[in-house]
Amino acid sequence: MAMARIDNKDFEEEKEFYRNTVNLNEKQGKRGLLETKDKRKDDQIKDDDYLLGEARQPLWRKVAVPSSLINPYRIVIILRLIILLFFFQFRITTPVRDAFALWLISVVCEFWLALSWFVDQFPKWFPITRETYLDRLSIRFEREGEPSLLAPLDVFVTTADPLKEPPIITANTVLSVLSVDYPVEKVTCYVSDDSASMLVFDTLAETSEFARIWVPFCKKYNIEPRAPEFYFSQKIDYLKDKVHPTFVKDRRAMKVREYEEFKVKINALVAKAQKKLEEGWVMQDGNPWPGNDSHDHPGMIKVYLGSSGARDKDGKELPRLVYVSREIRPCYQHNKKAGAMNALLRVFAVLTNAPFVSNLDCDHYTNNSKAIREAMCFLMDPPTWEEALLCSISKKV
């Protein structure tokens, strides 16, 4: 019996030890869970602090050109300046007595040209480039789960004669605008047709249909440039950095079938426009085209995209596309392109009234889909947005 009591005592001690061990493990588990939660909370706070710090950083900065690149050009400027001084010394010390008036005029003109060249060298002596931070722009104005706060932009595309300015080029310019990397609800493309041509009207109708498949294709595969005529004509390795398994198949279908069919439709419209009847163009509903007389017609506005039901093949919204042909009467001066721009300003003020406007000629496509974001880094940065009036981008961009 004594032996049994000893065994029971040992059992009770083991039982108590096990109970304490379990309690200790539970406490350590709870402490570890709390520490994990605290760590996650700290990491979240750190991430929020990082994003907040990035959002407060400037959206662009100046980058000085390395001396190794600019010094050779500075030496050339100095040599030209020395040669110019010797030239003027010779010209002034050797006047032409027989034709003094002509000599004096020529010296004054040469001096004026030299002064213009000299003033033009000041910005070239200390050139700078500017670098933008698109990630900071997104952090500041595009928060996840919230509407984009980026400023709206209206793009003006002007054309005056579709027979001299090929409609396929105008269509490519419009397509490059509609597929830019920018919130679709913030972009509107206005096409001004100063010729009031039904060819431009029908071209935009076909372009809006092709945009339903071209825009999602560009955004899915990050295509550059986003003007199909220039993208498919590039002599580069189009497979570089492309990892999506269906890219080659979709690209071949887009080039061989979709875009070629689109070009054929535009060519058919051009051929039809060249055979204009004496009574003028007739619309599909049988009514005469209001712009049959390009020098005397009412104003016309047509919204192709951006209205209800105008979505791409994936069901996503597309940027607005608006056709505008201003009223022209023979008794009023229309002031050519300047008058067309003024008419566009009046139209966009009623329809969209975006705070920023971009102007493109019909043959100026954009080969940088992030060009608008690059511009907004200057126009929406607090240190400069009250001072910046114009952001100019080179033609090749």
Secondary structure, 3 states (H helix, E strand, C coil): CHHHHHHHHHHHHHHHHHHHHHHHHHHHHHHHHHHHHHHHHHHHHHHHHHHHHHHHCCCEEEEECCHHHHHHHHHHHHHHHHHHHHHHHHHHHCCCCCCHHHHHHHHHHHHHHHHHHHHHHHHHHCCEEEEECHHHHHHHHCCCCCCCCCCCEEEEEEECCCCCCCHHHHHHHHHHHHCCCCCHHHEEEEEEECCCCHHHHHHHHHHHHHHHHHHHHHHHHCCCCCCHHHHHCCCCCCCCCCCCCCHHHHHHHHHHHHHHHHHHHHHHHHHHHHCCCCCCCECCCCCECCCCCCCCECCEEEEEECCCCCECCCCCECCEEEEEECCECCCCCCCHHHHHHHHHHHHHHHHCCCCEEEEEECCCCCCCCCHHHHHHHHHCCCCCCCCCCCCCCCCCC
